[in-house]
């Protein structure tokens, strides 16, 4: 009998247990599901600012005035200025080279003697002419005496001989003076081509010199920079003043040096090779008192020039590192990335001036992202947000506490 009712009892017990479990389900505390990870980015809130355009260019230092020393007479070099060497300085009209002058001194003496003879001959002819006029009147002749009687042709010839002798003396003295070779300005020796004892003739190259009052740098300009520069332009209008923008010449030949100058001229034609416009920068007195204890500029040296341009009010500037492929950037809108196409008005090595595509107050992404799509959720990284995130990560969740 017990064996028959045992299965029934087991079924009833299981049913009761199931009913109790159904009426009293177990309660388990669950933690909040983990949030999907977000990219942390640095941003910059766009704001307008006043900005002075500075255009960078490169060029080679060259003298404004450069001359080739050529003798105008022949002779042997008997003296050289101790500073007549590459790099030596000289003052205006300072003697640089002296040629043997004995032949020219003799020519001067001969010309002086010839002039004295011509003066004597002229004096004799003047006396004869006066005597002829007196004889004409003494003989009772009426009217003016003929020119031949008064010896006027002979008198004019004597005067011409005297003038010719004076001219020859001037030439002889000039040739004597030309044996002392000078430069018409204060300058510096670029190179020398002769030495003591050498015999030179008219046209022989003695050396190259240049003036030290001004040095120039010819600078090419990119077409995109022209709109942001005020360049000196010349017109056929009298009394017009030309604006001369400031320029800083940077030299790193031995150590960094800076030289202040100005743009003094804009060339009148586009360079046929580079298709660029060139301007001329000028540095005044590069070897004067201001250059003491500095590395001087060298002719032929390549330098960097920073030209001061116009000032732009309400300029919207962004760093170049935030620009992708030169055409778009990312901004953060409501916690998500958005791609923005931009148009750049002007750009240098560090900054870009935005013409269109961005608005004041937007959050520009500065972090390098690589290939991402618009709509990607991000977290703006700020010092306060980073500290809060680290605190939240350090606290245990409710699920972990249970």
C-alpha positions in Angstrom: 0.0 0.0 0.0 2.8 2.4 0.9 4.6 1.6 -2.3 1.5 2.7 -4.2 1.0 6.1 -2.5 4.8 7.0 -2.4 5.0 8.4 -5.9 1.8 10.5 -5.2 3.3 11.9 -2.0 6.6 12.9 -3.9 4.6 14.6 -6.6 2.5 16.5 -4.0 5.7 17.6 -2.1 7.4 18.8 -5.3 4.3 20.7 -6.3 4.2 22.4 -2.9 7.9 23.3 -3.0 7.4 24.8 -6.5 4.5 26.8 -5.3 6.4 28.2 -2.4 9.3 29.1 -4.7 6.9 30.8 -7.2 5.4 32.8 -4.4 8.8 33.8 -2.9 11.3 34.4 -5.8 14.9 35.1 -4.8 16.0 38.8 -4.9 19.5 39.6 -6.4 21.0 43.1 -6.5 22.5 43.8 -9.9 25.0 46.6 -10.8 24.4 49.1 -13.6 25.5 47.8 -17.0 29.0 49.3 -18.0 28.9 52.2 -20.3 30.5 52.0 -23.7 34.0 53.5 -23.7 34.4 57.0 -25.2 37.3 58.7 -26.9 38.9 61.4 -24.7 39.7 64.5 -26.7 41.2 67.9 -26.0 39.2 70.9 -27.4 39.5 74.6 -28.0 36.6 76.9 -27.8 36.8 79.1 -30.9 37.0 82.9 -30.2 37.9 85.8 -32.4 41.1 87.7 -31.8 43.2 90.5 -33.2 46.0 89.1 -35.3 49.0 90.7 -37.1 49.9 88.8 -40.3 53.7 88.0 -40.5 54.9 86.6 -43.8 58.1 84.5 -43.9 60.4 84.6 -46.9 64.0 83.7 -47.7 66.7 85.5 -49.6 70.4 86.2 -50.1 72.2 89.2 -48.7 73.6 91.4 -51.4 75.2 94.9 -51.4 73.2 97.8 -52.8 76.3 99.3 -54.4 79.1 97.1 -55.7 82.0 98.1 -57.9 84.9 96.6 -59.8 88.1 98.5 -59.3 89.7 99.3 -62.7 92.7 101.5 -63.3 92.4 104.3 -65.8 96.1 104.4 -66.4 98.9 101.9 -66.7 101.7 101.3 -64.3 103.4 99.1 -61.7 101.7 98.7 -58.3 104.1 100.2 -55.8 101.9 100.4 -52.7 98.8 98.6 -51.3 96.6 99.7 -48.4 97.1 97.3 -45.5 93.3 96.8 -45.5 93.3 95.9 -49.2 92.3 92.3 -48.6 89.1 90.4 -48.6 86.9 91.6 -45.8 88.9 94.8 -45.1 87.1 98.1 -44.5 88.0 101.5 -46.0 86.6 105.0 -45.8 85.4 107.3 -48.6 88.2 108.5 -50.9 90.8 106.5 -48.9 93.7 105.5 -51.0 93.7 101.7 -51.8 96.3 101.2 -54.5 99.2 103.4 -55.7 100.8 103.0 -59.1 104.3 104.2 -60.1 103.7 107.9 -60.9 107.1 109.0 -62.2 106.2 108.9 -65.9 103.0 110.9 -65.2 105.0 113.5 -63.1 107.2 114.0 -66.1 104.2 114.4 -68.4 102.9 117.1 -66.0 106.2 118.9 -66.1 106.2 118.8 -69.9 102.7 120.1 -70.0 103.5 122.9 -67.7 106.5 123.9 -69.9 104.3 123.8 -73.0 101.8 126.0 -71.3 104.4 128.5 -70.3 105.6 128.7 -74.0 102.0 129.1 -75.2 101.4 131.9 -72.7 104.6 133.6 -73.9 103.6 133.3 -77.6 100.2 134.7 -76.8 101.7 137.6 -75.0 104.0 138.3 -78.0 101.1 138.2 -80.4 99.0 140.5 -78.3 101.9 143.0 -78.3 102.3 142.7 -82.1 98.6 143.2 -82.5 98.6 146.4 -80.5 101.7 147.7 -82.3 100.0 147.0 -85.7 96.9 149.0 -84.6 99.1 151.9 -83.5 101.1 151.9 -86.8 97.8 151.9 -88.7 96.7 155.0 -86.9 100.1 156.7 -87.1 100.2 156.3 -90.9 96.9 158.3 -91.1 94.8 155.5 -92.4 91.1 156.0 -92.0 88.6 153.3 -90.9 89.1 150.1 -89.2 92.3 148.2 -90.0 91.9 144.8 -91.7 92.2 141.6 -89.5 95.4 140.6 -91.2 96.9 144.0 -90.5 96.0 143.7 -86.8 97.3 140.1 -86.8 94.0 138.7 -85.4 94.4 135.2 -87.0 97.8 134.9 -85.4 96.4 136.1 -82.1 93.5 133.6 -82.2 96.0 130.8 -83.0 98.1 131.8 -80.0 95.1 131.7 -77.8 94.1 128.3 -79.1 97.6 127.0 -78.5 97.4 128.3 -74.9 94.0 126.6 -74.4 95.4 123.3 -75.8 98.4 123.5 -73.5 96.1 124.1 -70.5 93.9 121.1 -71.5 97.0 118.9 -71.8 98.2 120.0 -68.4 94.8 119.1 -66.9 94.9 115.7 -68.5 98.5 115.1 -67.3 97.5 116.1 -63.8 94.4 113.9 -63.9 96.5 110.9 -65.0 98.9 111.6 -62.2 96.0 111.7 -59.8 94.7 108.4 -61.2 97.8 106.6 -60.1 96.2 106.7 -56.7 93.2 104.5 -56.8 90.3 105.3 -54.4 86.6 104.4 -54.0 83.9 107.1 -53.9 82.3 105.6 -50.8 83.0 104.0 -47.5 83.0 100.2 -48.1 84.5 96.8 -47.8 86.7 94.7 -49.9 84.9 91.7 -51.5 87.9 90.2 -53.3 91.3 91.3 -54.6 92.9 90.3 -57.9 96.4 92.0 -57.9 99.4 92.2 -55.6 102.4 94.4 -55.0 104.8 94.8 -57.9 102.3 93.7 -60.6 102.1 95.8 -63.8 98.6 96.7 -64.7 97.1 98.4 -67.7 93.9 100.3 -68.2 90.9 97.9 -67.7 92.8 95.4 -65.5 90.5 94.2 -62.7 92.1 95.1 -59.4 89.3 93.8 -57.1 85.7 94.0 -56.1 84.4 96.4 -53.4 80.9 97.3 -52.0 79.4 100.1 -50.0 78.7 99.3 -46.3 75.9 101.9 -45.8 73.2 99.5 -46.8 72.7 95.8 -47.5 69.8 94.4 -49.4 67.9 91.1 -49.6 65.7 90.2 -52.5 62.7 88.3 -51.2 60.1 86.2 -53.2 56.5 86.4 -52.1 53.8 83.8 -52.6 50.7 84.9 -54.3 48.5 84.0 -51.4 50.4 86.4 -49.1 50.1 89.5 -51.3 46.6 90.4 -50.1 47.9 90.6 -46.5 50.9 92.9 -47.2 51.1 96.7 -47.8 53.9 96.9 -50.2 55.7 100.1 -51.5 54.5 100.8 -55.0 55.8 103.6 -57.2 53.7 105.6 -59.6 54.3 108.5 -61.9 52.8 110.9 -59.4 55.0 113.5 -57.7 55.0 113.9 -54.0 53.5 110.5 -53.3 54.8 108.9 -50.1 55.4 105.1 -50.2 54.6 102.9 -47.3 57.6 100.8 -46.2 56.6 97.8 -44.0 59.1 96.6 -41.4 61.0 93.4 -41.8 63.1 91.4 -39.5 66.2 89.7 -41.0 67.1 86.5 -39.1 70.6 85.1 -39.3 71.8 81.8 -37.8 75.2 81.7 -39.4 77.1 81.3 -36.0 74.4 82.1 -33.5 70.9 83.6 -33.8 71.0 87.3 -34.7 68.2 89.7 -35.6 68.4 92.7 -37.8 65.7 95.3 -38.3 65.0 96.7 -41.7 62.2 97.7 -44.1 60.8 96.8 -47.5 61.9 99.7 -49.8 60.9 98.6 -53.2 58.5 96.3 -55.1 59.7 95.0 -58.4 57.7 95.9 -61.4 57.5 92.4 -63.0 56.7 88.9 -62.0 59.8 86.6 -62.0 59.7 84.5 -65.2 61.2 81.5 -63.6 59.4 81.3 -60.2 56.3 83.1 -61.2 56.5 85.1 -58.0 56.7 88.8 -57.2 59.9 89.9 -55.5 60.4 92.8 -53.0 63.6 94.4 -51.8 64.4 94.5 -48.1 67.0 97.0 -46.9 69.1 97.0 -43.7 70.8 100.3 -42.9 74.3 100.7 -41.4 74.8 96.9 -40.9 78.4 97.4 -39.8 78.0 100.5 -37.6 77.8 100.9 -33.8 74.7 98.7 -33.5 76.6 95.8 -35.0 79.3 95.7 -32.3 79.6 92.4 -30.6 77.2 90.8 -33.1 77.9 88.4 -36.0 77.7 90.7 -39.0 75.8 89.9 -42.1 77.8 88.5 -44.9 77.4 89.2 -48.6 75.9 86.0 -50.2 74.5 84.7 -46.9 71.0 83.1 -47.0 68.7 84.6 -44.4 65.1 84.4 -43.2 62.9 87.5 -43.4 59.7 88.1 -41.4 57.7 90.8 -43.1 55.1 92.6 -41.1 51.7 92.5 -42.8 48.2 93.9 -42.1 46.4 93.5 -38.8 43.1 91.5 -38.9 40.4 92.3 -36.4 38.1 89.4 -35.3 40.4 86.8 -36.8 39.4 83.1 -36.3 42.6 81.2 -35.9 43.2 77.5 -35.3 46.4 75.4 -35.0 47.5 73.5 -38.1 47.6 70.2 -36.1 43.8 70.3 -35.9 43.4 70.3 -39.7 43.1 67.1 -41.7 44.2 66.9 -45.3 44.1 70.7 -45.4 40.3 70.8 -45.8 38.4 69.7 -42.7 38.4 69.6 -38.9 36.3 67.9 -36.2 34.2 69.7 -33.6 32.2 68.4 -30.6 28.5 68.8 -30.6 26.4 67.3 -27.7 29.2 64.9 -26.9 29.6 63.6 -30.5 32.2 64.3 -33.2 31.1 66.2 -36.2 33.2 66.7 -39.3 33.4 70.3 -40.7 34.8 71.3 -44.1 36.7 74.6 -43.9 38.2 77.2 -46.2 41.6 78.6 -45.2 42.3 82.2 -46.0 45.9 82.3 -44.9 48.3 79.9 -43.3 51.8 79.8 -41.8 53.8 77.1 -40.2 51.7 77.0 -37.0 48.3 78.7 -37.5 45.6 78.9 -40.1 43.2 81.8 -40.6 39.7 80.4 -41.3 37.6 82.1 -43.9 34.5 79.8 -43.7 33.3 76.6 -42.1 33.6 77.4 -38.4 31.6 79.6 -36.0 32.6 81.4 -32.9 31.9 79.4 -29.7 32.3 75.9 -31.3 34.5 73.3 -29.7 37.4 72.4 -32.0 39.0 69.1 -31.5 42.8 69.3 -31.1 43.5 65.7 -30.4 44.8 63.7 -33.5 42.0 61.2 -34.3 43.0 59.5 -37.5 40.1 57.9 -39.3 36.8 58.4 -37.4 33.2 59.0 -38.5 30.8 61.7 -37.5 28.6 60.8 -34.6 31.3 59.0 -32.6 30.8 59.6 -28.9 33.6 61.4 -27.2 34.5 62.8 -23.8 36.0 66.3 -23.6 39.1 66.0 -21.6 39.5 68.7 -19.0 41.4 68.7 -15.7 38.2 68.7 -13.7 36.6 65.9 -15.8 39.7 63.8 -15.6 39.8 64.0 -11.8 36.1 63.1 -11.6 36.5 60.1 -13.9 39.4 58.8 -11.8 37.4 59.2 -8.6 34.4 57.3 -10.2 36.7 54.5 -11.3 38.1 54.1 -7.8 34.6 53.7 -6.2 33.1 50.1 -6.1 29.8 49.5 -7.8 26.6 48.4 -5.9 26.8 45.0 -7.5 30.3 44.5 -6.3 29.3 45.5 -2.8 26.7 42.9 -2.7 
